[in-house]
């Protein structure tokens, strides 16, 4: 397992197929909401390093996108992930 998967895994994310050969990191919540992370520079794939720019998508329990954020790099996103998720979920209750 590489360091990106190790570090994002500690935040509760796992790798999943999103169809068509594309993959993302996903975190599922008990209420059915999901957060997906993909690479901005290699669309449809997971970031290969902590310095890769990323996109974060927020989805409700119906699978509807409720938010999206481009982040400069995965390491920055990881440092504020809980806050990003808390804000998005509070807006979409």
mmCIF file of the C-alpha atoms, coordinates in Angstrom:
data_MODEL
# 
_entry.id   MODEL 
# 
loop_
_atom_site.group_PDB 
_atom_site.id 
_atom_site.type_symbol 
_atom_site.label_atom_id 
_atom_site.label_alt_id 
_atom_site.label_comp_id 
_atom_site.label_asym_id 
_atom_site.label_entity_id 
_atom_site.label_seq_id 
_atom_site.pdbx_PDB_ins_code 
_atom_site.Cartn_x 
_atom_site.Cartn_y 
_atom_site.Cartn_z 
_atom_site.occupancy 
_atom_site.B_iso_or_equiv 
_atom_site.pdbx_formal_charge 
_atom_site.auth_seq_id 
_atom_site.auth_comp_id 
_atom_site.auth_asym_id 
_atom_site.auth_atom_id 
_atom_site.pdbx_PDB_model_num 
ATOM 1  C CA . UNK A 1 1  ? 0.000   0.000  0.000   1.00 0.00 ? 1  UNK A CA 1 
ATOM 2  C CA . UNK A 1 2  ? 1.388   3.425  -0.903  1.00 0.00 ? 2  UNK A CA 1 
ATOM 3  C CA . UNK A 1 3  ? 1.617   6.371  1.477   1.00 0.00 ? 3  UNK A CA 1 
ATOM 4  C CA . UNK A 1 4  ? -1.368  8.172  -0.084  1.00 0.00 ? 4  UNK A CA 1 
ATOM 5  C CA . UNK A 1 5  ? -3.654  5.186  0.510   1.00 0.00 ? 5  UNK A CA 1 
ATOM 6  C CA . UNK A 1 6  ? -2.229  4.723  4.009   1.00 0.00 ? 6  UNK A CA 1 
ATOM 7  C CA . UNK A 1 7  ? -2.776  8.341  5.019   1.00 0.00 ? 7  UNK A CA 1 
ATOM 8  C CA . UNK A 1 8  ? -6.222  8.778  3.475   1.00 0.00 ? 8  UNK A CA 1 
ATOM 9  C CA . UNK A 1 9  ? -7.220  5.375  4.868   1.00 0.00 ? 9  UNK A CA 1 
ATOM 10 C CA . UNK A 1 10 ? -6.552  6.660  8.383   1.00 0.00 ? 10 UNK A CA 1 
ATOM 11 C CA . UNK A 1 11 ? -9.291  9.246  7.749   1.00 0.00 ? 11 UNK A CA 1 
ATOM 12 C CA . UNK A 1 12 ? -11.768 6.480  6.908   1.00 0.00 ? 12 UNK A CA 1 
ATOM 13 C CA . UNK A 1 13 ? -11.519 6.630  3.106   1.00 0.00 ? 13 UNK A CA 1 
ATOM 14 C CA . UNK A 1 14 ? -11.144 3.605  0.856   1.00 0.00 ? 14 UNK A CA 1 
ATOM 15 C CA . UNK A 1 15 ? -10.571 3.199  -2.865  1.00 0.00 ? 15 UNK A CA 1 
ATOM 16 C CA . UNK A 1 16 ? -13.655 2.457  -4.969  1.00 0.00 ? 16 UNK A CA 1 
ATOM 17 C CA . UNK A 1 17 ? -14.595 2.104  -8.623  1.00 0.00 ? 17 UNK A CA 1 
ATOM 18 C CA . UNK A 1 18 ? -16.772 4.903  -9.964  1.00 0.00 ? 18 UNK A CA 1 
ATOM 19 C CA . UNK A 1 19 ? -17.364 3.165  -13.297 1.00 0.00 ? 19 UNK A CA 1 
ATOM 20 C CA . UNK A 1 20 ? -15.705 3.251  -16.691 1.00 0.00 ? 20 UNK A CA 1 
ATOM 21 C CA . UNK A 1 21 ? -12.308 2.340  -15.244 1.00 0.00 ? 21 UNK A CA 1 
ATOM 22 C CA . UNK A 1 22 ? -12.282 5.415  -12.989 1.00 0.00 ? 22 UNK A CA 1 
ATOM 23 C CA . UNK A 1 23 ? -11.558 5.299  -9.266  1.00 0.00 ? 23 UNK A CA 1 
ATOM 24 C CA . UNK A 1 24 ? -11.910 7.609  -6.262  1.00 0.00 ? 24 UNK A CA 1 
ATOM 25 C CA . UNK A 1 25 ? -11.343 7.603  -2.547  1.00 0.00 ? 25 UNK A CA 1 
ATOM 26 C CA . UNK A 1 26 ? -14.717 7.411  -0.800  1.00 0.00 ? 26 UNK A CA 1 
ATOM 27 C CA . UNK A 1 27 ? -15.897 7.793  2.769   1.00 0.00 ? 27 UNK A CA 1 
ATOM 28 C CA . UNK A 1 28 ? -19.401 6.578  3.591   1.00 0.00 ? 28 UNK A CA 1 
ATOM 29 C CA . UNK A 1 29 ? -21.331 7.996  6.547   1.00 0.00 ? 29 UNK A CA 1 
ATOM 30 C CA . UNK A 1 30 ? -24.021 6.226  8.620   1.00 0.00 ? 30 UNK A CA 1 
ATOM 31 C CA . UNK A 1 31 ? -26.689 8.583  7.219   1.00 0.00 ? 31 UNK A CA 1 
ATOM 32 C CA . UNK A 1 32 ? -25.813 7.467  3.659   1.00 0.00 ? 32 UNK A CA 1 
ATOM 33 C CA . UNK A 1 33 ? -23.863 10.599 2.740   1.00 0.00 ? 33 UNK A CA 1 
ATOM 34 C CA . UNK A 1 34 ? -20.546 10.173 0.919   1.00 0.00 ? 34 UNK A CA 1 
ATOM 35 C CA . UNK A 1 35 ? -17.417 12.174 0.288   1.00 0.00 ? 35 UNK A CA 1 
ATOM 36 C CA . UNK A 1 36 ? -15.390 11.378 -2.850  1.00 0.00 ? 36 UNK A CA 1 
ATOM 37 C CA . UNK A 1 37 ? -11.833 12.488 -3.605  1.00 0.00 ? 37 UNK A CA 1 
ATOM 38 C CA . UNK A 1 38 ? -10.273 12.386 -7.072  1.00 0.00 ? 38 UNK A CA 1 
ATOM 39 C CA . UNK A 1 39 ? -7.188  13.880 -8.649  1.00 0.00 ? 39 UNK A CA 1 
ATOM 40 C CA . UNK A 1 40 ? -7.707  17.243 -10.388 1.00 0.00 ? 40 UNK A CA 1 
ATOM 41 C CA . UNK A 1 41 ? -4.713  16.742 -12.647 1.00 0.00 ? 41 UNK A CA 1 
ATOM 42 C CA . UNK A 1 42 ? -5.596  13.156 -13.628 1.00 0.00 ? 42 UNK A CA 1 
ATOM 43 C CA . UNK A 1 43 ? -9.403  13.303 -13.765 1.00 0.00 ? 43 UNK A CA 1 
ATOM 44 C CA . UNK A 1 44 ? -11.188 10.094 -12.822 1.00 0.00 ? 44 UNK A CA 1 
ATOM 45 C CA . UNK A 1 45 ? -8.307  8.704  -10.802 1.00 0.00 ? 45 UNK A CA 1 
ATOM 46 C CA . UNK A 1 46 ? -7.024  8.917  -7.265  1.00 0.00 ? 46 UNK A CA 1 
ATOM 47 C CA . UNK A 1 47 ? -4.151  11.247 -6.410  1.00 0.00 ? 47 UNK A CA 1 
ATOM 48 C CA . UNK A 1 48 ? -0.748  9.602  -6.645  1.00 0.00 ? 48 UNK A CA 1 
ATOM 49 C CA . UNK A 1 49 ? 1.014   11.855 -4.160  1.00 0.00 ? 49 UNK A CA 1 
ATOM 50 C CA . UNK A 1 50 ? 0.120   14.130 -1.257  1.00 0.00 ? 50 UNK A CA 1 
ATOM 51 C CA . UNK A 1 51 ? 1.075   17.159 -3.379  1.00 0.00 ? 51 UNK A CA 1 
ATOM 52 C CA . UNK A 1 52 ? -1.427  16.361 -6.179  1.00 0.00 ? 52 UNK A CA 1 
ATOM 53 C CA . UNK A 1 53 ? -4.305  18.830 -6.613  1.00 0.00 ? 53 UNK A CA 1 
ATOM 54 C CA . UNK A 1 54 ? -7.649  17.218 -5.828  1.00 0.00 ? 54 UNK A CA 1 
ATOM 55 C CA . UNK A 1 55 ? -11.390 17.627 -6.158  1.00 0.00 ? 55 UNK A CA 1 
ATOM 56 C CA . UNK A 1 56 ? -13.704 16.752 -3.278  1.00 0.00 ? 56 UNK A CA 1 
ATOM 57 C CA . UNK A 1 57 ? -17.339 15.948 -3.968  1.00 0.00 ? 57 UNK A CA 1 
ATOM 58 C CA . UNK A 1 58 ? -20.024 15.788 -1.294  1.00 0.00 ? 58 UNK A CA 1 
ATOM 59 C CA . UNK A 1 59 ? -23.104 13.611 -1.882  1.00 0.00 ? 59 UNK A CA 1 
ATOM 60 C CA . UNK A 1 60 ? -26.294 13.127 0.112   1.00 0.00 ? 60 UNK A CA 1 
ATOM 61 C CA . UNK A 1 61 ? -27.936 9.770  0.858   1.00 0.00 ? 61 UNK A CA 1 
ATOM 62 C CA . UNK A 1 62 ? -29.818 9.965  -2.470  1.00 0.00 ? 62 UNK A CA 1 
ATOM 63 C CA . UNK A 1 63 ? -26.535 10.229 -4.379  1.00 0.00 ? 63 UNK A CA 1 
ATOM 64 C CA . UNK A 1 64 ? -27.112 13.867 -5.309  1.00 0.00 ? 64 UNK A CA 1 
ATOM 65 C CA . UNK A 1 65 ? -24.046 16.083 -5.285  1.00 0.00 ? 65 UNK A CA 1 
ATOM 66 C CA . UNK A 1 66 ? -24.448 18.703 -2.557  1.00 0.00 ? 66 UNK A CA 1 
ATOM 67 C CA . UNK A 1 67 ? -21.062 20.353 -2.829  1.00 0.00 ? 67 UNK A CA 1 
ATOM 68 C CA . UNK A 1 68 ? -17.742 20.355 -4.607  1.00 0.00 ? 68 UNK A CA 1 
ATOM 69 C CA . UNK A 1 69 ? -14.391 21.894 -3.790  1.00 0.00 ? 69 UNK A CA 1 
ATOM 70 C CA . UNK A 1 70 ? -11.079 22.046 -5.643  1.00 0.00 ? 70 UNK A CA 1 
ATOM 71 C CA . UNK A 1 71 ? -8.192  21.863 -3.169  1.00 0.00 ? 71 UNK A CA 1 
ATOM 72 C CA . UNK A 1 72 ? -4.555  22.740 -3.877  1.00 0.00 ? 72 UNK A CA 1 
ATOM 73 C CA . UNK A 1 73 ? -3.241  19.387 -2.683  1.00 0.00 ? 73 UNK A CA 1 
ATOM 74 C CA . UNK A 1 74 ? -4.259  16.283 -0.786  1.00 0.00 ? 74 UNK A CA 1 
ATOM 75 C CA . UNK A 1 75 ? -2.142  17.108 2.241   1.00 0.00 ? 75 UNK A CA 1 
ATOM 76 C CA . UNK A 1 76 ? -3.943  20.464 2.692   1.00 0.00 ? 76 UNK A CA 1 
ATOM 77 C CA . UNK A 1 77 ? -7.309  18.754 2.287   1.00 0.00 ? 77 UNK A CA 1 
ATOM 78 C CA . UNK A 1 78 ? -6.429  16.133 4.876   1.00 0.00 ? 78 UNK A CA 1 
ATOM 79 C CA . UNK A 1 79 ? -5.594  18.838 7.422   1.00 0.00 ? 79 UNK A CA 1 
ATOM 80 C CA . UNK A 1 80 ? -9.070  20.377 7.133   1.00 0.00 ? 80 UNK A CA 1 
ATOM 81 C CA . UNK A 1 81 ? -11.163 17.379 5.990   1.00 0.00 ? 81 UNK A CA 1 
ATOM 82 C CA . UNK A 1 82 ? -13.273 17.110 9.150   1.00 0.00 ? 82 UNK A CA 1 
ATOM 83 C CA . UNK A 1 83 ? -14.169 20.799 8.933   1.00 0.00 ? 83 UNK A CA 1 
ATOM 84 C CA . UNK A 1 84 ? -15.032 20.605 5.212   1.00 0.00 ? 84 UNK A CA 1 
ATOM 85 C CA . UNK A 1 85 ? -17.297 17.628 5.853   1.00 0.00 ? 85 UNK A CA 1 
ATOM 86 C CA . UNK A 1 86 ? -18.914 19.215 8.926   1.00 0.00 ? 86 UNK A CA 1 
ATOM 87 C CA . UNK A 1 87 ? -19.730 22.433 7.045   1.00 0.00 ? 87 UNK A CA 1 
ATOM 88 C CA . UNK A 1 88 ? -21.148 20.624 4.024   1.00 0.00 ? 88 UNK A CA 1 
ATOM 89 C CA . UNK A 1 89 ? -23.277 18.262 6.103   1.00 0.00 ? 89 UNK A CA 1 
ATOM 90 C CA . UNK A 1 90 ? -24.617 21.118 8.239   1.00 0.00 ? 90 UNK A CA 1 
ATOM 91 C CA . UNK A 1 91 ? -25.680 22.996 5.095   1.00 0.00 ? 91 UNK A CA 1 
ATOM 92 C CA . UNK A 1 92 ? -27.475 19.969 3.704   1.00 0.00 ? 92 UNK A CA 1 
ATOM 93 C CA . UNK A 1 93 ? -29.414 18.547 6.636   1.00 0.00 ? 93 UNK A CA 1 
# 
